[in-house]
């Protein structure tokens, strides 16, 4: 029989494990936590990655990271916009 193809989720876990040396080389715990957060972003989009039919595993991982970061940017932008609206002085009617 042929080899069983690992699931996308299993494949990204293997890919992430391959980056252990890079993670270990990061200078601070803050950088290591940021790296872990980015890898978690890959995991959060594993359903989409599994149907991407992309032979290069790293590409859907990067798109997953970008998608999660963009979602966070949009949330932060909405919060900034709301703060700006509430902090602007009211114009006085003359």
C-alpha positions as CSV (number, residue, x, y, z in Angstrom):
1,X,0.0,0.0,0.0
2,X,1.0,3.6,-0.5
3,X,2.0,6.1,2.2
4,X,-0.7,7.8,4.1
5,X,-0.7,11.6,3.6
6,X,-0.6,13.5,6.9
7,X,-3.4,15.9,7.6
8,X,-2.7,19.6,7.1
9,X,-2.8,20.1,10.8
10,X,-0.2,17.4,11.4
11,X,1.9,18.8,8.6
12,X,1.9,22.3,10.0
13,X,2.9,20.9,13.4
14,X,5.9,19.3,11.7
15,X,6.7,22.5,9.9
16,X,6.4,24.5,13.2
17,X,8.7,22.0,14.9
18,X,11.2,22.5,12.2
19,X,11.4,26.2,13.3
20,X,12.4,25.3,16.9
21,X,16.0,26.3,16.3
22,X,15.0,29.7,15.1
23,X,12.7,30.1,18.1
24,X,15.4,29.0,20.5
25,X,17.7,31.6,18.9
26,X,15.4,34.5,19.7
27,X,16.9,36.8,22.2
28,X,14.1,37.5,24.6
29,X,11.1,35.7,26.1
30,X,8.9,38.5,24.5
31,X,10.2,37.5,21.0
32,X,9.6,33.8,21.8
33,X,6.1,34.6,22.9
34,X,5.5,36.6,19.7
35,X,6.8,33.7,17.6
36,X,4.5,31.3,19.4
37,X,1.6,33.7,18.8
38,X,2.4,33.8,15.1
39,X,2.5,30.0,15.0
40,X,-0.8,29.9,16.8
41,X,-2.2,32.0,14.0
42,X,-1.3,29.2,11.5
43,X,-3.2,26.7,13.7
44,X,-6.3,29.0,13.9
45,X,-6.7,28.9,10.1
46,X,-5.9,25.2,9.6
47,X,-9.4,24.5,8.2
48,X,-8.8,26.9,5.3
49,X,-5.2,25.7,4.8
50,X,-6.4,22.1,4.5
51,X,-8.5,22.9,1.5
52,X,-5.9,25.2,-0.2
53,X,-4.4,22.3,-2.3
54,X,-1.0,24.0,-2.1
55,X,2.0,21.7,-2.4
56,X,4.2,24.2,-0.6
57,X,3.1,24.0,3.0
58,X,4.7,27.3,4.1
59,X,2.5,29.5,1.7
60,X,-0.9,28.8,3.4
61,X,0.9,29.2,6.8
62,X,2.0,32.7,5.8
63,X,-1.4,33.6,4.4
64,X,-3.0,32.4,7.7
65,X,-0.7,34.6,9.7
66,X,-1.4,37.6,7.5
67,X,-5.1,37.0,7.8
68,X,-5.0,36.8,11.6
69,X,-2.8,39.9,11.8
70,X,-5.2,41.8,9.4
71,X,-8.1,40.9,11.6
72,X,-6.3,42.3,14.6
73,X,-5.3,45.4,12.8
74,X,-8.9,46.1,11.8
75,X,-10.1,45.6,15.4
76,X,-7.4,48.0,16.6
77,X,-8.2,50.6,13.9
78,X,-11.9,50.5,14.9
79,X,-10.9,51.1,18.5
80,X,-8.6,54.0,17.5
81,X,-11.3,55.5,15.4
82,X,-13.8,55.3,18.3
83,X,-11.3,56.9,20.7
84,X,-10.6,59.7,18.2
85,X,-14.3,60.4,17.8
86,X,-15.0,60.5,21.5
87,X,-11.9,62.7,22.3
88,X,-12.5,65.4,19.7
89,X,-13.7,68.6,21.3
90,X,-17.3,69.5,20.4
91,X,-17.6,72.4,18.1
92,X,-19.3,75.4,19.6
93,X,-22.3,76.7,17.8
94,X,-21.9,80.5,17.1
